[in-house]
């Protein structure tokens, strides 16, 4: 029982970082800390969230973008110390839990509609 309390304490410290509510179909900007030698810089990765996986501290999400006509996907742990910030650019309107079908689409066909706001 003592070990569970220790794990819960560590998890609560890691999940103290406030994250925006990320949903499938949202376009997000993720600033990632990249260390090259002795210097550290921020690298921006912007794309559509096509998958969310797990819960709690183990959860992650996959972001897809097209760079120079090539699809690029990155998996980001939700509560990683490497991630500096996450910003939701726009909310997408989708009816699927996983957007794997976007892998086979290109150009305007790969667009996702804007979510309606009340």
C-alpha positions in Angstrom: 0.0 0.0 0.0 2.9 2.4 0.8 4.3 2.0 -2.8 0.9 3.0 -4.3 1.0 6.3 -2.2 4.5 7.0 -3.5 3.5 6.4 -7.1 0.4 8.6 -6.7 2.5 11.4 -5.2 4.9 11.2 -8.1 2.1 11.1 -10.6 0.3 14.1 -9.0 3.5 16.1 -9.2 3.9 15.3 -12.9 0.3 16.0 -13.8 0.3 19.3 -12.1 1.2 21.0 -15.4 -1.9 22.5 -16.9 -2.7 21.2 -20.3 -5.5 22.4 -22.7 -8.3 20.0 -23.5 -7.2 18.2 -26.6 -9.8 16.4 -28.7 -9.5 14.3 -31.9 -9.6 16.5 -35.0 -8.2 19.6 -33.2 -5.3 21.4 -34.9 -2.6 22.0 -32.3 0.8 23.7 -32.0 3.2 21.7 -29.8 6.5 23.4 -28.7 9.1 20.7 -28.0 12.4 21.3 -26.3 15.2 20.0 -28.5 18.7 19.6 -27.0 21.5 19.8 -29.5 24.9 19.6 -27.8 24.9 22.1 -25.0 22.1 24.3 -26.4 18.4 23.9 -26.0 15.8 25.4 -28.4 12.1 25.1 -29.0 10.8 23.4 -32.1 7.2 24.0 -33.2 5.2 21.1 -34.6 1.7 21.9 -35.8 -0.8 19.4 -37.1 -4.1 17.5 -36.6 -4.7 15.2 -33.6 -5.5 11.9 -35.2 -5.3 9.7 -32.1 -5.4 9.8 -28.3 -4.3 6.8 -26.2 -4.3 5.8 -22.6 -5.3 7.7 -19.5 -3.7 9.5 -16.7 0.1 10.0 -16.7 0.6 7.4 -19.4 -1.7 9.1 -22.0 -0.4 10.3 -25.3 -1.7 11.7 -28.5 -0.6 11.5 -32.1 -0.3 14.7 -34.3 -0.1 14.5 -38.1 1.0 17.1 -40.6 2.1 17.2 -44.2 5.6 18.6 -44.8 6.7 19.0 -48.4 4.1 16.5 -49.6 5.1 13.9 -47.1 3.0 12.9 -44.1 4.7 13.2 -40.8 3.3 11.9 -37.5 4.7 12.4 -34.0 3.5 10.8 -30.8 3.6 13.2 -27.8 3.2 12.0 -24.2 0.7 14.3 -22.6 2.7 15.1 -19.4 6.2 15.0 -20.8 8.8 17.5 -19.4 10.2 17.7 -23.0 6.9 19.5 -24.1 7.1 23.2 -23.4 3.6 24.2 -24.4 0.5 23.0 -26.3 -1.9 25.4 -28.0 -5.1 24.5 -29.7 -5.3 26.5 -32.9 -8.8 25.3 -34.0 -11.3 22.7 -33.0 -12.2 20.2 -35.7 -15.6 18.6 -36.2 -15.2 14.8 -36.6 -17.3 11.7 -35.9 -14.5 9.2 -35.4 -12.3 8.3 -32.4 -9.3 7.7 -34.7 -8.6 9.6 -37.9 -6.4 7.0 -39.6 -8.2 7.6 -42.9 -6.3 11.0 -43.2 -3.2 9.0 -44.0 -4.6 8.1 -47.4 -5.8 11.6 -48.3 -3.9 14.6 -49.5 -4.5 18.2 -50.3 -8.0 19.6 -49.8 -9.5 16.1 -49.2 -7.5 15.9 -46.0 -9.2 19.0 -44.5 -11.3 18.8 -41.4 -14.4 21.0 -40.8 -14.5 23.6 -38.1 -16.4 22.7 -35.0 -19.5 24.8 -34.3 -19.5 27.0 -31.3 -22.7 28.0 -29.4 
